[in-house]
Amino acid sequence: MTDVTATGSGGADVPPRPGPQVDISPEQVREHLRRRAIFLRELAEARELRARVTPHRSRRARIHAALRRRTFRIN
């Protein structure tokens, strides 16, 4: 039975997995969180605007949600 090490078979170096990097400065973290907050705020604003501009879609969605709830109601 062979022992599999972190370097993989053949001894070749395994490239690092994508994900958060260890050497991120606190300033970069703050900037990332600030941009994320702005994005989420704008996304919520866009959803509210879409619901206000196209009321027939939101009405249809409410009706469909009510039908789904009624379908799964237990008597």
N, C-alpha and C positions, 0 to 999 in steps of 0.2 A: 504494500500500500504506500502511495506516495504522499508526501506532506505538501500541501498547497500553502504557499506563503503570500504575503501582501503584494509581492512583486509579480505574482502571476507565474504561469508556466513559461519556461524558457529563459527566465531571468530578466526579461525586458521590463523597464519601468512602466508602471501603470499611470496613465495621465490622471491628474486630480479630477474628482467629480465636480460637476458644476454645482454652485450653491454659494452661500455667503462666504466671503473671504475673511480671513482672520485679521488682516491688517487694514481695517476700515477705521478711519479716524472719527472721533465724536462729531466733528463738524460735518463730515460726509453723512453720518447717520441722521443728524438734525436736518440737513438739506433734503435727504431722501424722505424723511417723515413729513417735512413741510410740503414737498411736491405731491406726496401721496394724499395729504389732507386736502390740498387744493383740487386734485383730481377727483376725489370722492365728493367734495362739495359741489363741483361743477356737474358731476354725474347725477347727483340728486336733484340739482336745479334743472337739468335737462329733462329728467323724468317728470318732474312737476310741470314743466312747460309743455311737454308732449301731452300729458293728461289734460291740461287746460286747453290746449289748442285743438286737440282732436277728442272732444267729449264722447263721440259715438264709439270710439275704440274703448275708452274707459268704461262706458256704460255696458258695452258688449262683454268686456272682461268681467264686470260685476255680475252680470246675468249668468255667464258661464260658470263663475265661481259658485254662485248660489245653486245652480243646477247640480254641480259636482257635490256640494255639501248635502243637498237633498237626496242625491242618489245613494250616498253612503250612510244615511241616517238609519239607526236601528230602532225599530218600533217596540 
